[in-house]
Each structure stands twice: as C-alpha cells, then as structure tokens.
Amino acid sequence: MLEKLNPGTVTHIEVDGESRFKYLFLAFGVAIRGFRYMRKVVGIDGTFLKGQYRGVLLIATAQDGNGQCYPLAWGIVDSENEDAWTWFLTQLKEVIGDTDELALISDRAPSIKKAISIVFE
C-alpha cells in the first residue's frame, strides 16, 4: 500500500526462520529522488527504542543546500550490531548508489565501521 501511494518508495522487511520480525527498511520515493540534488554526505546513526517493543531505530540523513537535514531512510532492527548495520547499509546502497563523492558520517561505533567496510568497499 505504501509503495502504491508513494511511487518509488522502497520497503524491505526481513523475518527470522520462525516468521518473527527481524529488520525493516523504509525509504520514501520522494526522498530517494531528491537525494540526487543533495550534498553526497550521509549521516547514519541509531537509537534504542524503549517502549513495549524493543529494538533500535536506524536513520540515514543527508544535508540540503540550505544546511537542513534531509531524511533518506529509516530502519528498525533487533539490535545495533554488525549484521543489522550491514543489512541496513546494503538496503541504503541500493537506493542511493555508491560514488567516489559519497561520504558517510557516523559515531564510529565498531559495528558501523565494520559494516561500512563490508558494504562500501
């Protein structure tokens, strides 16, 4: 439904062997199309979800010409580990591509550094 009402939107949901939720990735089509006009600097980070449903919210943002944050993609994962970041960054790479001009900014957590080295060789 979301992809039908928002052309170009990319969603991925992954479940484990028992059909339980594991990962979610969401990037709206308008954000994907607008990224071509943004600076090729992407900030990535995660924060813990502390409600009834635990997990980690991951986000990727760019910066527009006015220096404002431009949200690119969101993810919800089970924990902030190398596997989750590798999965999220793989999905992100599919929607924004990879060029020599692309720079990723993070808090340099070991799991993020390792995932970047795997996905953006």
ABEGO torsion letter per residue (X at the ends): XAAAABBGBBBBBBBBAAGBBABBBBBBAAAAAAAAABBABBBBBBBBBABABBEBBBBBBBBBAAGBBBBABBBBBABBBAAAAAAAAAAAAAAAEBBAABBBBBAGBAAAAAAAAAABX
